[in-house]
Amino acid sequence: MNRQYRYYDFIMAAFVCILICSNIIGAPKVVTIGPITFGAGVLFFPISYIFGDILTEVYGYARARKVVWAGFGALIFASFMSWCILQMPPAAGWNGQAAYEVVFGATPRIVLGSLLAFVCGEFCNSYVLAKMKILTRGDKLWSRVVGSTIVGEGVDSIIFYPLAFYKVWPDSLVWKVMISNYCIKVLWEIMIMPFTYVIVNFLKRSEQEDFFDYDTNFTPFTLKT
């Protein structure tokens, strides 16, 4: 029988909420602050990796996998609803259609790139963290949080930016945004490491769980926990 956890559902809801915010609110805008050019979604998206780390660290890869698929489904639904709303004819006198198309009218390339990058990056992140937890015998949480983020965010960036923006943006801008966003995501993860420690320790005590994936089936293509 699967255990029932007090906070697991809340972590799942927070993960999905942050994921949608990063893709719907932040993704369309590129900003420049000083010498750095980056996508505004970078302010939100790394937090989803932190929740992915917390889920894998406390509840194990299989339960984190279930949350990743929940996030994937939410992204598909949000993308589909955005497309439906854009197809509806605007009312006479309402002049917001052009603005809606700019913000919510992501091309199929961007949607596909975002979905594929998210799934691959998150599963790589959870897999690396689960394996490193075994190798470190549960010690040195910082090493597996940072290590999994370096891999997961790297996979995400390498997939997303070329798929979404190659030949749409100038090549130099694609590389600039991809590299700067990747560095910011990893640094952001390191900066809020104390928050990660607090949440992980709280959940381990409250849930009386500290899962090690010794016998886990690491295939992404199942919801079994």
C-alpha angles and dihedrals in degrees: 000000000000116000120246115232128202099216105025095095092049091052089050092051092048091049093052093044093052091045093054092045092053093049101038103032105028107026100074095057128078116193136187122212113178109314094340124094117190144150114266091229088074087081090065109024100067089059089065088059090051090055088046089054092048092049094049094042095051106025103023137245097291094058091043088052090056090053092049090056090047088054091047091053091048091052092051091049093047091048092048093048091048089054092048093051092049091053093056112099112252118242119255110271095020109117102182099095095096092050091049090051091052095050103034103021098094113170119244088253092059093046093048092045092049094049095045094044092048095052095044094043096047095047091048089049094051094042094052093046093048092049093045090051089059093045093049092041090233095306128115098035089180092063096056094040091054095037094051091047093051090054099038097045090044092055091045093051096044091053101039107046099048092043094047105036112017107127089003096076123030110274091243091056092048091054094042094051093041095052096040092047091049093051092046092050093052093044090047089054091051093047094056095042091116089059090051091051092050094050094043093049092046093051094046090054096042097043095035087225133126104161124204116196098220096137101023123138101227097198109128092212101085139064094210115131 
